[in-house]
Amino acid sequence: MTQPADHPHAHAVHDSGATLCGELALDLRARLRAMEPGQVLRVIARDPAAPQDLPAWCEVTGHTLIHRDHPDYWIRRRND
């Protein structure tokens, strides 16, 4: 899977397929926990609720949504 040239650099990519946001939140928690603070995860989320759910999830968890272009979202892991 290639990264769009005009989007932020991602250290890893997670394609959630048709996963709904509830399960996606658990997947993201595990994926981001395995990454270093400050690293960026590109998430491909096709769930129609993702444009509302992912920014809210980032706000609640302290991670930073640095860019979004549905279905692509770039999340910077928080510094612990």
N, CA, C and O atoms as a DFTB+ gen file, in Angstrom:
320 C
 N C O
     1  1       0.855      -1.176       0.000
     2  2       0.000       0.000       0.000
     3  2       0.901       1.238       0.000
     4  3       1.778       1.365       0.854
     5  1       0.695       2.119      -0.921
     6  2       1.537       3.303      -1.024
     7  2       0.916       4.467      -0.273
     8  3      -0.292       4.522      -0.039
     9  1       1.772       5.377       0.088
    10  2       1.342       6.576       0.797
    11  2       1.213       7.714      -0.197
    12  3       2.118       7.925      -1.004
    13  1       0.103       8.460      -0.163
    14  2      -0.024       9.600      -1.076
    15  2       1.123      10.587      -0.873
    16  3       1.503      10.875       0.262
    17  1       1.667      11.099      -1.961
    18  2       2.837      11.968      -1.897
    19  2       2.576      13.272      -1.153
    20  3       3.495      13.830      -0.553
    21  1       1.353      13.762      -1.180
    22  2       1.059      15.056      -0.567
    23  2       0.498      14.934       0.852
    24  3      -0.088      15.885       1.370
    25  1       0.672      13.780       1.476
    26  2       0.163      13.556       2.828
    27  2       1.319      13.302       3.797
    28  3       2.435      13.015       3.362
    29  1       1.064      13.404       5.109
    30  2       2.129      13.227       6.101
    31  2       2.783      11.843       6.005
    32  3       2.157      10.867       5.591
    33  1       4.043      11.790       6.395
    34  2       4.762      10.513       6.452
    35  2       4.170       9.648       7.560
    36  3       3.927      10.130       8.667
    37  1       3.941       8.391       7.265
    38  2       3.440       7.459       8.272
    39  2       4.499       6.395       8.531
    40  3       5.136       5.901       7.600
    41  1       4.682       6.049       9.799
    42  2       5.616       5.004      10.182
    43  2       5.002       3.620      10.007
    44  3       5.725       2.633       9.869
    45  1       3.672       3.542      10.011
    46  2       2.957       2.274       9.851
    47  2       1.579       2.569       9.269
    48  3       1.081       3.692       9.347
    49  1       0.975       1.534       8.683
    50  2      -0.352       1.661       8.089
    51  2      -1.248       0.576       8.660
    52  3      -0.842      -0.578       8.792
    53  1      -2.473       0.963       8.997
    54  2      -3.479       0.011       9.467
    55  2      -4.719       0.153       8.593
    56  3      -5.405       1.175       8.628
    57  1      -4.996      -0.888       7.807
    58  2      -6.194      -0.892       6.962
    59  2      -7.263      -1.657       7.717
    60  3      -7.173      -2.875       7.871
    61  1      -8.269      -0.947       8.185
    62  2      -9.298      -1.575       9.021
    63  2     -10.378      -2.260       8.209
    64  3     -11.268      -2.888       8.783
    65  1     -10.327      -2.156       6.884
    66  2     -11.349      -2.785       6.063
    67  2     -12.720      -2.233       6.417
    68  3     -12.911      -1.018       6.471
    69  1     -13.663      -3.115       6.657
    70  2     -15.035      -2.704       6.993
    71  2     -15.290      -2.700       8.496
    72  3     -16.441      -2.652       8.929
    73  1     -14.230      -2.750       9.292
    74  2     -14.365      -2.768      10.751
    75  2     -15.112      -1.531      11.231
    76  3     -14.830      -0.417      10.790
    77  1     -16.057      -1.732      12.128
    78  2     -16.785      -0.609      12.722
    79  2     -15.921       0.048      13.777
    80  3     -14.964      -0.551      14.266
    81  1     -16.254       1.272      14.128
    82  2     -15.387       2.077      14.989
    83  2     -15.170       1.490      16.384
    84  3     -14.108       1.706      16.969
    85  1     -16.127       0.764      16.929
    86  2     -15.923       0.163      18.248
    87  2     -14.751      -0.792      18.250
    88  3     -13.879      -0.712      19.115
    89  1     -14.726      -1.694      17.288
    90  2     -13.617      -2.643      17.168
    91  2     -12.351      -1.939      16.702
    92  3     -11.247      -2.283      17.124
    93  1     -12.519      -0.956      15.830
    94  2     -11.370      -0.196      15.351
    95  2     -10.659       0.501      16.502
    96  3      -9.429       0.543      16.528
    97  1     -11.404       1.043      17.445
    98  2     -10.799       1.720      18.597
    99  2      -9.885       0.776      19.370
   100  3      -8.806       1.176      19.807
   101  1     -10.308      -0.469      19.539
   102  2      -9.471      -1.451      20.236
   103  2      -8.225      -1.776      19.418
   104  3      -7.131      -1.894      19.969
   105  1      -8.392      -1.922      18.097
   106  2      -7.248      -2.183      17.224
   107  2      -6.253      -1.026      17.267
   108  3      -5.044      -1.240      17.354
   109  1      -6.770       0.200      17.206
   110  2      -5.890       1.371      17.216
   111  2      -5.134       1.490      18.522
   112  3      -3.954       1.841      18.538
   113  1      -5.807       1.201      19.603
   114  2      -5.146       1.258      20.910
   115  2      -3.927       0.344      20.927
   116  3      -2.849       0.748      21.365
   117  1      -4.096      -0.883      20.453
   118  2      -2.993      -1.833      20.423
   119  2      -1.898      -1.403      19.448
   120  3      -0.713      -1.469      19.776
   121  1      -2.288      -0.967      18.265
   122  2      -1.301      -0.557      17.259
   123  2      -0.480       0.634      17.736
   124  3       0.745       0.633      17.614
   125  1      -1.146       1.647      18.279
   126  2      -0.433       2.844      18.735
   127  2       0.419       2.546      19.961
   128  3       1.495       3.124      20.116
   129  1      -0.035       1.669      20.822
   130  2       0.740       1.304      22.005
   131  2       2.064       0.655      21.607
   132  3       3.063       0.793      22.314
   133  1       2.073      -0.048      20.485
   134  2       3.284      -0.726      20.009
   135  2       4.257       0.232      19.312
   136  3       5.396      -0.140      19.033
   137  1       3.819       1.446      19.034
   138  2       4.654       2.423      18.334
   139  2       5.366       3.331      19.335
   140  3       4.999       3.393      20.509
   141  1       6.374       4.021      18.857
   142  2       7.108       4.983      19.683
   143  2       6.319       6.285      19.779
   144  3       5.617       6.649      18.836
   145  1       6.422       6.998      20.915
   146  2       5.770       8.303      21.012
   147  2       6.199       9.206      19.858
   148  3       7.374       9.259      19.495
   149  1       5.227       9.911      19.291
   150  2       5.501      10.827      18.190
   151  2       5.422      10.200      16.809
   152  3       5.359      10.919      15.812
   153  1       5.424       8.875      16.731
   154  2       5.302       8.232      15.427
   155  2       3.878       8.370      14.901
   156  3       2.939       8.596      15.665
   157  1       3.734       8.232      13.592
   158  2       2.447       8.441      12.928
   159  2       1.929       7.124      12.340
   160  3       2.655       6.385      11.675
   161  1       0.667       6.864      12.607
   162  2      -0.034       5.702      12.061
   163  2      -1.041       6.197      11.038
   164  3      -1.887       7.039      11.340
   165  1      -0.944       5.669       9.825
   166  2      -1.961       5.966       8.806
   167  2      -3.049       4.903       8.943
   168  3      -2.775       3.706       8.862
   169  1      -4.262       5.347       9.146
   170  2      -5.393       4.454       9.317
   171  2      -6.305       4.608       8.106
   172  3      -6.664       5.720       7.717
   173  1      -6.669       3.490       7.525
   174  2      -7.647       3.494       6.437
   175  2      -8.929       2.928       7.036
   176  3      -9.013       1.737       7.337
   177  1      -9.920       3.792       7.203
   178  2     -11.170       3.429       7.879
   179  2     -12.348       3.744       6.963
   180  3     -12.659       4.908       6.713
   181  1     -12.992       2.703       6.470
   182  2     -14.102       2.889       5.531
   183  2     -15.464       2.996       6.211
   184  3     -16.470       3.229       5.540
   185  1     -15.511       2.831       7.514
   186  2     -16.772       2.960       8.259
   187  2     -17.320       4.367       8.022
   188  3     -16.588       5.344       8.184
   189  1     -18.603       4.490       7.640
   190  2     -19.173       5.818       7.387
   191  2     -19.145       6.743       8.612
   192  3     -19.229       7.962       8.462
   193  1     -19.030       6.184       9.802
   194  2     -18.992       7.002      11.019
   195  2     -17.573       7.477      11.352
   196  3     -17.399       8.293      12.257
   197  1     -16.572       6.989      10.646
   198  2     -15.180       7.340      10.952
   199  2     -14.909       8.838      10.955
   200  3     -14.167       9.301      11.821
   201  1     -15.468       9.629      10.031
   202  2     -15.175      11.068      10.058
   203  2     -15.567      11.760      11.370
   204  3     -14.981      12.781      11.728
   205  1     -16.534      11.220      12.073
   206  2     -16.908      11.778      13.375
   207  2     -16.213      11.036      14.514
   208  3     -15.763      11.655      15.479
   209  1     -16.127       9.712      14.402
   210  2     -15.627       8.892      15.502
   211  2     -14.121       8.999      15.719
   212  3     -13.672       9.085      16.862
   213  1     -13.340       8.996      14.653
   214  2     -11.886       9.030      14.844
   215  2     -11.388      10.332      15.461
   216  3     -10.549      10.271      16.359
   217  1     -11.854      11.510      15.035
   218  2     -11.422      12.728      15.737
   219  2     -11.819      12.723      17.216
   220  3     -11.047      13.160      18.069
   221  1     -13.018      12.231      17.515
   222  2     -13.456      12.169      18.916
   223  2     -12.592      11.195      19.704
   224  3     -12.218      11.478      20.843
   225  1     -12.273      10.051      19.110
   226  2     -11.434       9.061      19.786
   227  2     -10.053       9.644      20.071
   228  3      -9.507       9.441      21.155
   229  1      -9.488      10.363      19.109
   230  2      -8.178      10.988      19.320
   231  2      -8.231      11.998      20.463
   232  3      -7.327      12.047      21.298
   233  1      -9.274      12.789      20.496
   234  2      -9.410      13.787      21.560
   235  2      -9.483      13.126      22.937
   236  3      -8.856      13.593      23.888
   237  1     -10.233      12.063      23.035
   238  2     -10.408      11.362      24.317
   239  2      -9.116      10.665      24.753
   240  3      -8.794      10.652      25.941
   241  1      -8.373      10.085      23.805
   242  2      -7.189       9.300      24.144
   243  2      -5.904      10.114      24.222
   244  3      -4.902       9.631      24.750
   245  1      -5.915      11.347      23.705
   246  2      -4.724      12.180      23.759
   247  2      -3.808      12.040      22.562
   248  3      -2.758      12.681      22.513
   249  1      -4.182      11.209      21.587
   250  2      -3.418      11.129      20.347
   251  2      -3.841      12.298      19.455
   252  3      -4.896      12.894      19.670
   253  1      -3.024      12.622      18.463
   254  2      -3.303      13.774      17.618
   255  2      -3.660      13.336      16.213
   256  3      -2.887      12.643      15.551
   257  1      -4.827      13.740      15.763
   258  2      -5.217      13.524      14.377
   259  2      -4.571      14.649      13.577
   260  3      -5.011      15.797      13.647
   261  1      -3.530      14.321      12.819
   262  2      -2.776      15.376      12.143
   263  2      -3.283      15.648      10.732
   264  3      -3.031      16.717      10.175
   265  1      -3.992      14.689      10.156
   266  2      -4.542      14.905       8.817
   267  2      -5.629      13.878       8.564
   268  3      -5.554      12.745       9.040
   269  1      -6.644      14.286       7.807
   270  2      -7.671      13.321       7.410
   271  2      -8.164      13.653       6.015
   272  3      -8.314      14.810       5.624
   273  1      -8.402      12.591       5.300
   274  2      -8.903      12.661       3.939
   275  2      -9.633      11.333       3.731
   276  3      -9.108      10.407       3.113
   277  1     -10.854      11.264       4.262
   278  2     -11.595      10.003       4.341
   279  2     -11.463       9.199       3.060
   280  3     -11.726       9.726       1.980
   281  1     -11.065       7.943       3.150
   282  2     -11.009       7.074       4.319
   283  2      -9.655       7.028       5.006
   284  3      -9.417       6.135       5.819
   285  1      -8.757       7.964       4.705
   286  2      -7.417       7.963       5.294
   287  2      -7.301       8.965       6.435
   288  3      -7.768      10.101       6.345
   289  1      -6.659       8.507       7.519
   290  2      -6.475       9.322       8.723
   291  2      -5.049       9.101       9.211
   292  3      -4.582       7.963       9.266
   293  1      -4.356      10.180       9.565
   294  2      -3.006      10.097      10.094
   295  2      -3.054      10.514      11.566
   296  3      -3.449      11.632      11.896
   297  1      -2.647       9.597      12.437
   298  2      -2.712       9.807      13.875
   299  2      -1.311       9.751      14.454
   300  3      -0.591       8.768      14.281
   301  1      -0.927      10.842      15.159
   302  2       0.376      10.874      15.841
   303  2       0.204      10.337      17.261
   304  3      -0.646      10.797      18.023
   305  1       1.043       9.343      17.593
   306  2       0.983       8.747      18.923
   307  2       1.369       9.786      19.964
   308  3       2.317      10.552      19.790
   309  1       0.619       9.787      21.034
   310  2       0.881      10.759      22.107
   311  2       2.204      10.429      22.792
   312  3       2.699       9.304      22.724
   313  1       2.754      11.436      23.447
   314  2       3.953      11.248      24.262
   315  2       3.491      10.846      25.651
   316  3       2.728      11.561      26.300
   317  1       3.961       9.703      26.091
   318  2       3.572       9.217      27.425
   319  2       4.513       9.732      28.485
   320  3       4.342       9.426      29.665
